[in-house]
Amino acid sequence: MNVNNILGSSVGSDKITKYIRNITPFYSYTFSVLVGIILTDGWLQKNKSNWNARFGLKQGMANFEYLWHVFQILSPYCQSLPYSTKNFMRGKFFNSVEIQTRTYPFLTNLHSLFYKGKKR
């Protein structure tokens, strides 16, 4: 099932209300995708200023097609398109692409399954 057909993309939309955030549907397929990615390269992040968590994934430019596929699945939950970043690791600069979702209560529930305190 393609979630985009049901929800549509929220990319480029302004802030959404707390009510909309709380009633946004979360499908089992999306849950499976998120769990699989969190077990590998993805992460969930909670800020001090926000009660809810967001999902993030960063990949090197060589893996852009994979990241774009993940973005197509998660775009109903994202505010922006994937964006490029430059990182300095082990004495070298690396170009990468990153996506992040908006914050949602269902991601906070998922966060509590993977993170105890601040550790993964």
Secondary structure, DSSP 8 states (H G I E B T S, - for coil): --HHHHH---TT-----HHHHHH----HHHHHHHHHHHTTT-EEEE-TT-SSEEEEEEEEGGGHHHHHHHHHHHGGGBSS--EEEEEEETTEEEEEEEEEB--BHHHHHHHHHH-BTTB-
